[in-house]
Amino acid sequence: MFPSLCLMMFLQFFIWGSWFTTIAVFMASHGMANLTHWPYTVNPVAAILSPFFLGLIADRYFPPERVLGWLHILAGFVMLIVPWTVDNPVLFIILLLVYNLFYMPTLGLVNTITFHRIERREEQYPKIRVFGTIGWISAGLLISFILGFFSYEIIPEKTSLPLYTSSIAGLVLGGYSFSLRRTRPPASGRRASIRSLIGLDVLKEMGSKSFYIFLFSAFLLCIPLAFYYNFTQIYLEVAGFKSIAGVQTLGQVSEVLLMLCMPVFFRKLGVKRMLLIAMGAWIMRYCLFSLGAPDIIWGLIVMGIILHGICYDFFFVTAHVYMDKQVPPASRGQAQGLFVFVSNGMGMLVGAQIAGWVYNLFLDSKDTLSLSDWQLFWFFPAVLVTVVLVIFSLAFRELKSSHCK
Protein backbone atom coordinates (compact mmCIF):
# COMPACT_ATOMS: atom_id res chain seq x y z
CA MET A 1 0.00 0.00 0.00
CA PHE A 2 2.27 2.79 -1.32
CA PRO A 3 5.24 2.21 1.05
CA SER A 4 6.91 5.45 -0.03
CA LEU A 5 3.84 7.47 1.02
CA CYS A 6 3.62 5.56 4.31
CA LEU A 7 7.24 6.39 5.16
CA MET A 8 6.66 10.02 4.20
CA MET A 9 3.67 10.21 6.56
CA PHE A 10 5.61 8.48 9.35
CA LEU A 11 8.46 10.99 9.24
CA GLN A 12 6.12 13.98 8.77
CA PHE A 13 4.36 13.40 12.07
CA PHE A 14 7.39 12.02 13.89
CA ILE A 15 8.94 15.46 13.38
CA TRP A 16 5.89 17.31 14.72
CA GLY A 17 5.35 14.94 17.64
CA SER A 18 8.98 15.28 18.75
CA TRP A 19 8.66 18.93 19.77
CA PHE A 20 4.98 19.88 19.83
CA THR A 21 4.05 17.86 22.92
CA THR A 22 7.19 18.75 24.90
CA ILE A 23 7.98 22.39 24.12
CA ALA A 24 5.86 23.82 26.98
CA VAL A 25 7.62 21.65 29.57
CA PHE A 26 11.00 22.61 28.07
CA MET A 27 10.15 26.32 28.23
CA ALA A 28 8.77 26.13 31.78
CA SER A 29 12.00 24.48 32.95
CA HIS A 30 14.01 27.34 31.40
CA GLY A 31 12.16 30.24 33.03
CA MET A 32 9.51 30.80 30.34
CA ALA A 33 6.45 29.34 32.10
CA ASN A 34 4.31 32.40 31.30
CA LEU A 35 5.23 32.23 27.61
CA THR A 36 4.31 28.62 26.86
CA HIS A 37 1.34 29.63 24.71
CA TRP A 38 3.58 31.39 22.21
CA PRO A 39 4.79 28.29 20.33
CA TYR A 40 1.10 27.49 19.85
CA THR A 41 0.62 31.00 18.52
CA VAL A 42 3.47 31.15 16.00
CA ASN A 43 2.51 27.67 14.79
CA PRO A 44 -0.93 28.79 13.51
CA VAL A 45 0.50 32.08 12.22
CA ALA A 46 2.66 29.95 9.94
CA ALA A 47 -0.37 27.86 9.00
CA ILE A 48 -2.17 31.04 7.92
CA LEU A 49 0.64 31.77 5.46
CA SER A 50 0.95 28.18 4.20
CA PRO A 51 -1.64 28.44 1.39
CA PHE A 52 0.77 30.81 -0.38
CA PHE A 53 3.26 27.94 -0.66
CA LEU A 54 0.62 25.39 -1.61
CA GLY A 55 -1.33 27.50 -4.07
CA LEU A 56 1.54 29.28 -5.81
CA ILE A 57 4.50 26.90 -5.75
CA ALA A 58 3.29 23.31 -5.31
CA ASP A 59 0.16 23.61 -7.48
CA ARG A 60 1.71 25.67 -10.28
CA TYR A 61 5.47 25.75 -10.67
CA PHE A 62 7.38 22.91 -9.03
CA PRO A 63 6.68 19.26 -8.18
CA PRO A 64 5.29 19.20 -4.61
CA GLU A 65 7.87 16.56 -3.65
CA ARG A 66 10.72 19.01 -4.29
CA VAL A 67 8.98 21.80 -2.39
CA LEU A 68 8.44 19.36 0.51
CA GLY A 69 12.14 18.44 0.50
CA TRP A 70 13.50 21.98 0.60
CA LEU A 71 11.04 23.11 3.27
CA HIS A 72 12.01 20.24 5.58
CA ILE A 73 15.72 20.84 5.08
CA LEU A 74 15.39 24.53 5.91
CA ALA A 75 13.16 23.77 8.91
CA GLY A 76 15.61 21.17 10.18
CA PHE A 77 18.52 23.60 10.17
CA VAL A 78 16.48 26.27 12.00
CA MET A 79 15.44 23.81 14.72
CA LEU A 80 19.11 22.99 15.33
CA ILE A 81 19.60 26.60 16.42
CA VAL A 82 16.47 26.96 18.60
CA PRO A 83 17.81 25.28 21.80
CA TRP A 84 20.80 27.65 21.87
CA THR A 85 18.53 30.68 22.36
CA VAL A 86 16.78 29.70 25.63
CA ASP A 87 18.37 32.68 27.42
CA ASN A 88 16.73 35.06 24.95
CA PRO A 89 12.95 34.41 24.97
CA VAL A 90 12.23 36.86 22.14
CA LEU A 91 14.77 35.26 19.81
CA PHE A 92 13.57 31.80 20.91
CA ILE A 93 9.99 32.60 19.85
CA ILE A 94 11.11 34.28 16.60
CA LEU A 95 13.13 31.23 15.59
CA LEU A 96 10.15 28.98 16.35
CA LEU A 97 8.10 31.21 14.05
CA VAL A 98 10.69 30.85 11.28
CA TYR A 99 10.77 27.10 11.83
CA ASN A 100 6.99 26.84 11.57
CA LEU A 101 6.92 29.00 8.44
CA PHE A 102 8.94 26.23 6.80
CA TYR A 103 7.20 23.28 8.47
CA MET A 104 3.48 24.11 8.37
CA PRO A 105 3.13 24.16 4.56
CA THR A 106 4.38 20.57 4.54
CA LEU A 107 1.23 19.36 6.33
CA GLY A 108 -0.87 20.24 3.31
CA LEU A 109 1.83 19.09 0.88
CA VAL A 110 1.94 15.51 2.16
CA ASN A 111 -1.85 15.31 1.76
CA THR A 112 -1.67 16.82 -1.72
CA ILE A 113 0.99 14.30 -2.77
CA THR A 114 -1.01 11.44 -1.26
CA PHE A 115 -4.33 12.36 -2.86
CA HIS A 116 -2.65 12.64 -6.28
CA ARG A 117 -1.37 9.08 -5.98
CA ILE A 118 -4.47 7.30 -4.71
CA GLU A 119 -7.85 6.67 -6.30
CA ARG A 120 -10.13 5.48 -3.48
CA ARG A 121 -9.84 8.27 -0.88
CA GLU A 122 -12.07 6.88 1.88
CA GLU A 123 -10.43 3.46 1.72
CA GLN A 124 -6.76 4.25 0.98
CA TYR A 125 -6.07 7.58 2.72
CA PRO A 126 -6.70 6.36 6.31
CA LYS A 127 -4.40 3.36 5.73
CA ILE A 128 -1.60 5.70 4.66
CA ARG A 129 -2.35 8.42 7.20
CA VAL A 130 -2.18 5.90 10.07
CA PHE A 131 1.59 5.79 9.58
CA GLY A 132 1.66 9.47 10.53
CA THR A 133 0.04 8.55 13.83
CA ILE A 134 2.55 5.73 14.31
CA GLY A 135 5.28 8.30 13.70
CA TRP A 136 3.85 10.59 16.40
CA ILE A 137 3.65 7.63 18.83
CA SER A 138 7.23 6.62 18.02
CA ALA A 139 8.43 10.16 18.77
CA GLY A 140 6.72 10.16 22.19
CA LEU A 141 8.03 6.74 23.14
CA LEU A 142 11.54 7.62 21.99
CA ILE A 143 11.55 10.80 24.06
CA SER A 144 10.12 9.33 27.26
CA PHE A 145 11.76 5.92 27.32
CA ILE A 146 14.97 6.12 25.28
CA LEU A 147 16.24 9.70 25.44
CA GLY A 148 15.99 9.44 29.23
CA PHE A 149 19.19 7.38 29.15
CA PHE A 150 20.99 10.45 27.79
CA SER A 151 19.40 13.18 29.92
CA TYR A 152 21.34 12.54 33.15
CA GLU A 153 18.35 11.85 35.45
CA ILE A 154 16.47 14.91 34.14
CA ILE A 155 13.18 14.03 32.47
CA PRO A 156 13.96 14.31 28.73
CA GLU A 157 11.00 16.62 28.05
CA LYS A 158 12.84 19.31 30.05
CA THR A 159 15.96 19.01 27.88
CA SER A 160 16.75 20.09 24.33
CA LEU A 161 16.94 16.46 23.12
CA PRO A 162 13.38 16.44 21.69
CA LEU A 163 14.18 19.56 19.64
CA TYR A 164 17.34 18.00 18.23
CA THR A 165 15.39 14.83 17.47
CA SER A 166 12.86 16.85 15.50
CA SER A 167 15.64 18.63 13.61
CA ILE A 168 17.44 15.45 12.56
CA ALA A 169 14.20 13.77 11.48
CA GLY A 170 13.33 16.86 9.41
CA LEU A 171 16.65 16.73 7.57
CA VAL A 172 16.11 13.02 6.89
CA LEU A 173 12.62 13.61 5.42
CA GLY A 174 13.96 16.55 3.43
CA GLY A 175 16.51 14.32 1.74
CA TYR A 176 14.03 11.46 1.32
CA SER A 177 11.47 13.71 -0.38
CA PHE A 178 13.74 14.09 -3.40
CA SER A 179 13.55 10.34 -3.97
CA LEU A 180 9.75 10.34 -4.25
CA ARG A 181 8.17 9.99 -7.66
CA ARG A 182 7.51 13.48 -8.98
CA THR A 183 3.98 14.72 -9.39
CA ARG A 184 3.33 17.15 -12.21
CA PRO A 185 2.02 20.46 -10.83
CA PRO A 186 -1.74 20.05 -11.46
CA ALA A 187 -2.41 23.75 -12.07
CA SER A 188 0.66 24.49 -14.21
CA GLY A 189 -0.14 27.16 -16.75
CA ARG A 190 -3.02 28.57 -14.74
CA ARG A 191 -2.70 32.23 -13.80
CA ALA A 192 -1.99 32.87 -10.12
CA SER A 193 -3.85 35.51 -8.13
CA ILE A 194 -4.19 36.49 -4.50
CA ARG A 195 -7.72 35.04 -4.53
CA SER A 196 -6.47 31.65 -5.70
CA LEU A 197 -3.48 31.60 -3.34
CA ILE A 198 -5.52 31.94 -0.14
CA GLY A 199 -8.29 29.67 -1.40
CA LEU A 200 -11.02 32.17 -2.26
CA ASP A 201 -11.40 30.55 -5.68
CA VAL A 202 -12.11 27.27 -3.92
CA LEU A 203 -14.77 29.01 -1.81
CA LYS A 204 -16.36 30.40 -4.94
CA GLU A 205 -16.12 27.01 -6.65
CA MET A 206 -18.00 25.29 -3.86
CA GLY A 207 -20.33 28.10 -2.86
CA SER A 208 -22.70 25.97 -0.75
CA LYS A 209 -24.01 26.98 2.65
CA SER A 210 -22.96 23.66 4.18
CA PHE A 211 -19.40 24.06 2.93
CA TYR A 212 -19.19 27.45 4.65
CA ILE A 213 -20.72 25.99 7.83
CA PHE A 214 -18.12 23.22 7.74
CA LEU A 215 -15.22 25.69 7.49
CA PHE A 216 -16.68 27.96 10.16
CA SER A 217 -17.15 24.99 12.50
CA ALA A 218 -13.57 23.85 11.84
CA PHE A 219 -12.35 27.32 12.82
CA LEU A 220 -14.42 27.35 16.02
CA LEU A 221 -13.49 23.79 16.98
CA CYS A 222 -9.75 24.46 16.81
CA ILE A 223 -10.09 27.16 19.48
CA PRO A 224 -10.73 24.63 22.31
CA LEU A 225 -8.25 22.24 20.65
CA ALA A 226 -5.51 24.74 21.49
CA PHE A 227 -6.24 24.17 25.19
CA TYR A 228 -5.39 20.47 24.77
CA TYR A 229 -2.20 20.89 22.74
CA ASN A 230 -0.83 23.75 24.82
CA PHE A 231 -1.58 22.70 28.38
CA THR A 232 -2.06 18.92 28.61
CA GLN A 233 1.69 18.38 29.04
CA ILE A 234 1.83 20.92 31.89
CA TYR A 235 -1.31 19.41 33.45
CA LEU A 236 0.25 15.94 33.37
CA GLU A 237 3.41 17.24 35.05
CA VAL A 238 1.37 18.81 37.88
CA ALA A 239 -0.64 15.58 38.21
CA GLY A 240 2.59 13.67 38.85
CA PHE A 241 3.06 11.85 35.54
CA LYS A 242 6.72 11.16 34.78
CA SER A 243 6.81 9.96 31.17
CA ILE A 244 4.74 12.87 29.83
CA ALA A 245 5.34 12.40 26.10
CA GLY A 246 4.91 8.65 26.47
CA VAL A 247 1.59 8.98 28.30
CA GLN A 248 0.27 11.34 25.64
CA THR A 249 0.97 8.73 22.95
CA LEU A 250 -1.93 6.69 24.39
CA GLY A 251 -4.15 9.07 22.45
CA GLN A 252 -2.33 8.16 19.26
CA VAL A 253 -2.54 4.43 20.02
CA SER A 254 -6.33 4.68 20.03
CA GLU A 255 -6.00 6.81 16.91
CA VAL A 256 -4.21 3.97 15.09
CA LEU A 257 -6.94 1.47 15.91
CA LEU A 258 -9.68 3.82 14.77
CA MET A 259 -7.80 4.90 11.64
CA LEU A 260 -7.78 1.32 10.36
CA CYS A 261 -11.58 1.26 10.70
CA MET A 262 -12.14 4.62 9.01
CA PRO A 263 -13.17 3.18 5.59
CA VAL A 264 -16.05 1.36 7.32
CA PHE A 265 -17.05 4.47 9.26
CA PHE A 266 -17.12 6.54 6.06
CA ARG A 267 -19.53 4.08 4.48
CA LYS A 268 -21.76 3.56 7.51
CA LEU A 269 -21.84 7.00 9.14
CA GLY A 270 -21.04 9.71 6.60
CA VAL A 271 -19.27 13.02 7.17
CA LYS A 272 -21.80 14.76 9.42
CA ARG A 273 -22.20 11.93 11.93
CA MET A 274 -18.44 11.38 12.11
CA LEU A 275 -17.82 15.05 12.84
CA LEU A 276 -20.54 15.12 15.50
CA ILE A 277 -19.03 12.04 17.17
CA ALA A 278 -15.65 13.82 17.21
CA MET A 279 -17.14 16.86 18.93
CA GLY A 280 -18.93 14.70 21.49
CA ALA A 281 -15.65 12.95 22.29
CA TRP A 282 -13.92 16.32 22.76
CA ILE A 283 -16.54 17.40 25.29
CA MET A 284 -16.13 14.11 27.16
CA ARG A 285 -12.32 14.45 27.14
CA TYR A 286 -12.34 17.89 28.76
CA CYS A 287 -14.94 16.77 31.31
CA LEU A 288 -12.73 13.81 32.26
CA PHE A 289 -9.74 16.12 32.65
CA SER A 290 -11.82 18.39 34.87
CA LEU A 291 -13.19 15.55 37.00
CA GLY A 292 -9.75 14.01 37.37
CA ALA A 293 -8.07 17.18 38.60
CA PRO A 294 -9.09 17.71 42.27
CA ASP A 295 -7.98 14.30 43.59
CA ILE A 296 -5.58 13.44 40.73
CA ILE A 297 -7.57 10.47 39.46
CA TRP A 298 -5.10 9.11 36.92
CA GLY A 299 -7.70 6.77 35.40
CA LEU A 300 -9.97 9.64 34.35
CA ILE A 301 -7.06 11.67 32.99
CA VAL A 302 -5.74 8.71 30.96
CA MET A 303 -9.24 8.02 29.62
CA GLY A 304 -9.39 11.64 28.45
CA ILE A 305 -6.09 11.19 26.61
CA ILE A 306 -7.21 7.93 25.00
CA LEU A 307 -10.27 9.73 23.60
CA HIS A 308 -7.88 11.76 21.43
CA GLY A 309 -8.13 8.97 18.84
CA ILE A 310 -11.81 9.65 18.22
CA CYS A 311 -11.32 13.40 18.55
CA TYR A 312 -8.58 13.57 15.94
CA ASP A 313 -9.53 10.83 13.46
CA PHE A 314 -13.20 11.62 13.24
CA PHE A 315 -12.52 15.31 12.74
CA PHE A 316 -9.23 15.88 10.90
CA VAL A 317 -9.08 12.74 8.74
CA THR A 318 -12.75 13.14 7.84
CA ALA A 319 -12.20 16.83 7.08
CA HIS A 320 -9.22 16.22 4.77
CA VAL A 321 -11.17 13.63 2.77
CA TYR A 322 -14.23 15.90 2.67
CA MET A 323 -12.17 18.83 1.35
CA ASP A 324 -10.56 16.69 -1.35
CA LYS A 325 -13.94 15.38 -2.51
CA GLN A 326 -15.34 18.88 -2.93
CA VAL A 327 -12.85 20.14 -5.54
CA PRO A 328 -11.45 19.07 -8.94
CA PRO A 329 -7.84 17.72 -9.08
CA ALA A 330 -6.31 21.06 -10.13
CA SER A 331 -7.54 22.68 -6.91
CA ARG A 332 -6.48 20.00 -4.44
CA GLY A 333 -3.49 21.94 -3.13
CA GLN A 334 -5.61 25.05 -2.64
CA ALA A 335 -8.34 23.05 -0.87
CA GLN A 336 -5.91 21.42 1.56
CA GLY A 337 -4.19 24.77 2.07
CA LEU A 338 -7.52 26.45 2.78
CA PHE A 339 -8.35 23.88 5.46
CA VAL A 340 -4.92 24.30 7.07
CA PHE A 341 -5.46 28.09 6.93
CA VAL A 342 -8.86 27.90 8.66
CA SER A 343 -8.13 25.16 11.23
CA ASN A 344 -4.44 24.97 12.12
CA GLY A 345 -4.10 28.63 11.19
CA MET A 346 -6.90 30.95 12.25
CA GLY A 347 -8.57 28.57 14.70
CA MET A 348 -5.41 27.55 16.55
CA LEU A 349 -4.14 31.15 16.54
CA VAL A 350 -7.25 32.48 18.25
CA GLY A 351 -7.34 29.39 20.46
CA ALA A 352 -3.74 29.77 21.62
CA GLN A 353 -4.36 33.34 22.68
CA ILE A 354 -7.61 32.50 24.47
CA ALA A 355 -6.07 29.45 26.15
CA GLY A 356 -3.01 31.49 27.19
CA TRP A 357 -5.21 34.26 28.56
CA VAL A 358 -7.32 31.80 30.59
CA TYR A 359 -4.20 30.03 31.90
CA ASN A 360 -2.49 33.27 32.92
CA LEU A 361 -5.74 34.41 34.53
CA PHE A 362 -5.55 31.41 36.86
CA LEU A 363 -1.76 31.61 37.16
CA ASP A 364 -1.68 35.23 38.37
CA SER A 365 1.43 35.45 40.61
CA LYS A 366 1.66 31.69 41.30
CA ASP A 367 4.27 29.34 39.86
CA THR A 368 1.69 26.86 38.64
CA LEU A 369 -2.06 26.20 38.70
CA SER A 370 -3.54 24.41 41.69
CA LEU A 371 -5.60 21.26 41.16
CA SER A 372 -8.83 23.20 41.80
CA ASP A 373 -7.69 25.73 39.17
CA TRP A 374 -7.19 22.92 36.66
CA GLN A 375 -10.70 21.66 37.34
CA LEU A 376 -12.16 25.03 36.31
CA PHE A 377 -9.63 25.52 33.49
CA TRP A 378 -10.82 22.44 31.56
CA PHE A 379 -14.43 23.58 31.90
CA PHE A 380 -13.81 26.40 29.38
CA PRO A 381 -12.95 24.27 26.30
CA ALA A 382 -15.78 21.83 27.15
CA VAL A 383 -18.32 24.68 26.88
CA LEU A 384 -16.76 25.97 23.65
CA VAL A 385 -17.02 22.57 21.94
CA THR A 386 -20.64 22.22 23.08
CA VAL A 387 -21.49 25.51 21.35
CA VAL A 388 -19.83 24.34 18.10
CA LEU A 389 -21.65 20.99 18.24
CA VAL A 390 -25.04 22.72 18.48
CA ILE A 391 -24.25 25.10 15.59
CA PHE A 392 -22.93 22.34 13.34
CA SER A 393 -25.72 19.84 14.04
CA LEU A 394 -28.42 22.39 13.19
CA ALA A 395 -26.81 24.06 10.16
CA PHE A 396 -24.72 21.48 8.26
CA ARG A 397 -26.24 19.34 5.51
CA GLU A 398 -24.10 16.66 3.87
CA LEU A 399 -24.25 16.94 0.09
CA LYS A 400 -22.80 14.57 -2.48
CA SER A 401 -19.93 16.19 -4.44
CA SER A 402 -19.78 16.22 -8.20
CA HIS A 403 -16.01 15.74 -8.01
CA CYS A 404 -16.11 12.28 -6.41
CA LYS A 405 -14.15 9.68 -8.33
N, C-alpha and C positions, 0 to 999 in steps of 0.2 A: 504494500500500500504506500507507494511513493516514499521510499526511505529517505531520499534527499530532503523532501519537505518535512518529514518527521524530525530529522536531525536539526533542520533550520528552526522549527518551532521549539524544540528542546532547548537549544542554546539561547533563543530569543528571550524566553521567560526565566531561564536560569540566571541570566544577566540581571534582569529586573528584580527577581526574588532575592538576589544576593545582597542588595543594598536597601531596597524599599522597605523591608520589614525590620530592619535593624538600625536605620539611620537616626531615629529619634533617641534610642538608647545610647548610641555613640555620642550624639550631641549633648545629651543630658550629663553624661559622664565627663564631658570636657567643658562644663560651665555654660552650656547654651540651652538649659532646660526651658527657658521661656521663649525660645526661638524654634522649637521643634516642628511648628506648623509650617515653617517656611519652605522646607523641601517639598511639602505637599501643596505649596503655592506655586513655586517655579515649575514644578512638573506639569500642571495643567496650563500654565502660561505657554510652555513649549508646545503642548498639545493644540493650543489655539492656533499657533503658527504652522503646524504640521501640514494642513491642506495645501499650503503654498508649495511644499516639496512634492506632495503626491500629485496635485493637479497639474503643475507646470513641468516638473522634471520627469517623474516616473511615468506619467500618462502620455507625455508628448515627445520627449527628446532622447532619453536614454533608457536602456533596459532596466527595469526596476531592480534586478539582481545586482547590477553595478552600483546603483544609488545606495542600495542596502549595505553593500560592502564598504563603501567609503564612509558612510555615516557611522557605522560601527567602529571602524578604525579610528576616526576622529574622536568619537565618544570615549573609546578605550584609553586613548592618550590623556584626555582631560581628566578622567577619573583617577589616573595614576597620580595626578597633582593634588587632587582634592584633600587627601589626609594631611598633607604638609601645611595646610592653611588653617588648622583648628584654632590657632591663637589669634586669628583675624576673622571674626564672624562674618563681616561684610564680604570679604573676599571669598570665604567659604561658600556663602549662599550664591554669590555671583558665578563661581565656577560650577556649582550644581545647576544653575540656570543654563550655562553654556553646554554642560553635559546633556541636559534634557532636550535642548534645542536640536542636538544631533540624534539622541536616542528616540524621542517620541514619534518622529515620522516613521520609524521602522516598524511600529506596531501596525500601522495601516498597510505598510509595504508587504509584510509577510502574509497578510490576508489577501492582498491584491495578487501576489504571486501564486498563492494557493488556489484562489478561485479561478485563475486563468488556466490552471493545470487539471482541474477536476471537472466532472460533468454532473455528478449527482450530489448537489450541495448538502442536503439534509442527511444523506447517508455517509458521504466521504469526509466532509469537513470536520465533524466531531472526532472521527477516528484519527485525523492528523492533529487537530488542536489539542487532543489529550496529551500529546507528547510535550506541549508547552507546560501543562500542569505538572507533568512528571519532572520537567526541568526545574520548576519552582520548588517542588518538594525536595529534589536533590540538593538544591542550593541551601534550603533550610537545614536539612540533615547534615550536610557538609559543615556548615557554620557551627551548629550546636554540638555535634558529636565528633568531629574530626579536627577542626581548627582549634578546639579547646586544648589539644595536645601542644599547640604552638603559642598559646596565649599566656603562659606562665601563671596559671591559677586565677587569671582574670577571665570572667565570662567573655567569650569571643565577640559577642555583640557589642561590647564596650570598646573593642579595639578597632584598628583600621583594617584588619584582615578581610572582613566582608567586602570593603570597598576595593581592595586590591584583587580579590576574587572576581568581582564584577568586571573590573578593568581587563583582566587577562582573558576572561570568557568573551568579552566584547571584541578584543583583537582577534581571537580565534574565529568567531563568527564572521568578522569582517573579511578575513582571508578566505574562509570557506565559501562565502557568498559568490566569489568570483568563479567558483567551480560549478555553480548551478547553471542548468540549461537556460539560455537567455530567452526572455519573453519579448516579443516585438512590442514597442510602445503602442497601445491600442488606439490612442487618439493622435498619432503622428500625422502631421499635416493640418490638424484642426487649429484654428486661431485661438490663442490664449487671451483671456480677459480676466479682470479682477472678479467678475461675477462667477466665472467658471472655476477660478482658483479656490475660492472659499465655499464653493458648492451651491451657489444660488441658482445655477443652471439646473442642478439636480432637483432643487426645490420646485422650480418652475416645471420641470419635466414630470414630476410626480403630481404635485398640485392637489392632492386629496386632503380632506379634513383629517382623516385618520392618520395619515403620514405625519402631518404637523403635530397632532396629539401625541404620537409616538415619540417624536423628537423632543417635544416639550416635557414629556414624562421622563425621558432619559436624562434630560438636564436636571430636573427636580430630584430624581432618584439618586444622582451622584452627589448631591449635597450631603445627605446623611451617610453615604458611603465613605466620605472623607473622614468622618468620625472614626470609623473602623480602621482604616488604613493608618491614620495618624496616631491614634492613641491606644490601640489594643496592646501594642508591645509594651508601652509604659504601664498600662493597667495590669498586665501579666507580671511585670517586675514587682509592682506594689503588692500583688496577691501572693508573691512568694515563689513563682515559677522560676526555675533555673535555666532550663534549655528553651529560651523564649522563641527563637526562630524554629526550633524543632517542634514545639507544641503547636505553633501556628500552621505547620504543614499538615496537621490533621484535617484542616479545612480543605486542603488540596487533595488529600487522600479520598475524601468523600466526593470531591469534584471528579476524580478519575473514574470512579465507579459509575457516577451519573453520566459522565460524558460518553461512555461506551453504550449507554442506553438511549442517548439523545435521538438517534434515527427513529426509534419506536415512539418516543414522546412527540416528535414532530408529526408523525402520522396520526396518533391517537388524540392529541390534545390541541394542536394548533398554536399559533403565535400568541394570541391573547391569553389563553389559559396558562400557558407556560410563564408568561410575564407576570401574571397575577400570582401564581404560585411563588415566583421569586420574591415578589414584594411581601407576601405573607411570611415567607421564611426570614426575611430581613427584620420584620417586626418582632418575630419570635426570638431572633438572635439577640437583639438589643434588650428585650425583656429578660432573657436569661442572664445576660451580663449584669443587668440591674439587680435582679434577685440574688445573684451570686456574690454581690459585692459586700454587704454588711458583715456576714460571717465567713467570708472567703470559702464559699462552697465550690470547690474545684470541679465537681461533676457538672454543675450548671454552666460554669464558664467554659468547660471543654465542649459541652453540648452546643453552646453558642458558636464556638469555633467550627465544629463539624458541620453546622448548618451552612457554612460558607459555600460548600459544594453546590447546594440548591440555589443559593443567592447568586452565585457567579454564573454557573452554567445556564440556568433558566433565564437569566437576563442577558448577559453579554454574548454568549454563543448564539442564542436565539436572535438577538439584535443584529449581529453581523450577517447571519444568513438572511434575515428579513431585508436588510439594506441591499444585499447583493441581488436579491430576487426582484427588487423594485426598479432596477435600472438596466439599460442595455450594456453589453460588454465594454464599449468605449468609455463608459462613465463609472466603471467599477472603482477606480482609484479615487475619483471625486466623492463617490458615495461613502466609501470607507473613511476617507479623510473628513467628510462632513460629520460622520458619527463620532469620530475621535474628537473633533472640534467641539461638538455639543456636550459629549459625556465626559471624557477624560480632560477636556479643555475647560469649557465654561462651567460645567457642573462641579467638577472637582476644585476649580479655582474659587468659586463662591463658597463651596463646602469647606475648604481648608481655612478660609478666613472666618467663617461662622464657627467652625469647630475650635479654632484657635482662640477666638473671642470668648466662647463659652468656657473653655479650659482655663484660660487666664482669669476669668471672672471668679471661678472657684479657687484658683491658685492664690490669688491676691498676694500676700507677703509670705506665704508658706513655701516650703521646699517641694512639697508634693501634695496631691489630693488625698484627703482622708477616705476611708471606705464608705462613709455616709455620703461624701461628695460624689464618689464614683456612682453610687446608686442613683442619684439625681441626674448626673451627667448623661448616663445612657438612656434616660427617659426622653431627652430632646430628640435624638435621631429616630426613636421609635414613633414619636408623634409625627415627625416629618414624613416618614414612609407611609404612615396611615393616610395622611392627606393625599399623597400621590396615588395610592391604591384606589381611593374613592374617585378621584378625577379620571384616572385611566379606565376604570371599570365602567363608568357611565358614558364616557365620550368616545372610546376607541372602538372601531368596527373593522374586523379583519376582512380585507378584500383580496381576491386572487389577482396576482400580477400578470400582466401581458408579457413580461419578459422571462417567465419561467421556462426552463429548458424542457 
